[in-house]
Amino acid sequence: AMISSTRGLGSNARASFYLALILGALCLLLAFLRPVTSMVAAALNFAIAWGIHKRHVGAALFGAGVILVGTTVKAASLLANPQAGTVTAAVVLAIPCAAWTWMLVRAAFDLRKDPGRATRDWPWFTFLGVVALFWICTEPYSMPSVSMEKTLLAGDCLLVDTISISLGRDLHRGDIVVFHYPVNPSEVFVKRVVGIPGDRLRLLHKLLFRNGAMVNEPYASHASTYEDTYRDNFPAG
């Protein structure tokens, strides 16, 4: 019934409706690879399709804005960590998203001319706004190693806040952070913050001292009693 009711839509709106359904279905198929990102993208595209079906101009127009802003943020994140393939990945991401954005803008013009168009667009702005914030401000990761046991296990899925640091939030002791390893940016590290600027840190017999006082670390786990001079007693001279 929803598909048959699109016959009165303009050609751009109809094409965007079908493409949104197809993209939503493809995102669902990819959910087993990246469940969080795929489900959010599926929700976004299905919401756009439903909004176009209901002849909401805002569904197409705001959907275009969400895709444009989200793609810009993701592409900028790729380019901010230069490594092999990041420029290609950014281009591969940007081109189809730009085409999809342009299609939705044209669909919005079609809906604007539709005499049966909806007059209240706020539900779509609200829903798509929530999806947009979630998509733009978070990134899923999988814990790559056992280095954070027992806090995090290898293979654990993490949903990482990617925007607050850019907006001026300071890191605090105890925060768990995800970052690209400076020596090899293709590697992603997950670590705990033990010191902030100005702190004096020392490791002595596997114990952490901060500003002269020993730090209680109930989460610390040592697999053996062997001490590595560089790792477990730092600085060692």
Secondary structure, 3 states (H helix, E strand, C coil): CCCHHHHHCCHHHHHHHHHHHHHHHHHHHHHHCCHHHHHHHHHHHHHHHHHHHCCCHHHHHHHHHHHHHHHHHHHHHHHHCCCCCHHHHHHHHHHHHHHHHHHHHHHHHHHHHCCCCCCCCHHHHHHHHHHHHHHHHEEEEECCCCCCCCCCCCCCEEEEECCCCCCCCCCCCCCEEEEECCCCCCCEEEEECCCCCCCCEEEECCEEEECCEECCCCCCCCCCCCCCHHHHCECCC
